[in-house]
Amino acid sequence: MNRHSQLWEGDDAPPRHGNWGEIAWNLGRMLGTFRKRGPRGPLDGQPVLVIPGFLCSDQTTFSLRRELARQGFRVHGWKQGFNLGARPDTIEKLNARIDSLGHDRPIVIVGWSLGGVFGREYARYHPERVKALITLGSPFSGDPRQNNVWPLYEKVAGHPVDAPPVPRITDKPPVPHLAIWSRRDGLIAPRAARGLDHERDKEVELTCHHMAFGISPAAAKDVVREVGKFVEDIG
């Protein structure tokens, strides 16, 4: 159990028991994507950059990227290996990756978990390059310890979760932001991933576990449906 859990109640509290079982359950799916070539989608589709969550990589987001490509988006992985936490050059590397894509219009960023936190801060630095931001179970709001992952994060990333080298700012970045979250997440407190009204433009609740956002084909269909609606609505 997160030893800070007693500080919060209801949607503010992380799951009472860290649901590491869902990670183990999905491990086979994660490993099953390692040798598959990533989907891209049509050349003229709206460009999308998918940023994986903590300890995940482009291989882990295969199902999500495949569904985005099927629905007409031009999809790109982040191509930075496993996400091992924030680094001083995280924003710079994301900017270089977007430069390398060669698109002449703003992109949509879809960030899963910690990847969504990165996407928010990138959009704050470079709003002219981002058409929309979608976060999937991302702990962007409230206390950075409102989850069951932060002790492991500190060990891997090498810095306190509340003092990252990339500032974690809860105010909404100056781009349209859709927060997708789930009460069944298992790792992140609902309130932390849903945010408050002034911290995002729209929130949508789905019914899935945290790992399913990136791995599950069924969850990917639900996520991409909401992404498509949001992008269409903002024009």
Secondary structure, 3 states (H helix, E strand, C coil): CCCCHHHCCHHHCCCCCCCHHHHHHHHHHHHHCCCCCCCCCCCCCCEEEEECCECCCHHHHHHHHHHHHHCCCEEEECCCCCECCCCCCHHHHHHHHHHHHCCCCCEEEEEECHHHHHHHHHHHHCHHHEEEEEEECCCCCCCCCCECCHHHHHHHHCCCCCCCCCCCCCCCCCCCEEEEECCCCCCECHHHHHCCHHHCCEEEECCCCCCHHHHCHHHHHHHHHHHHHHHHHHC
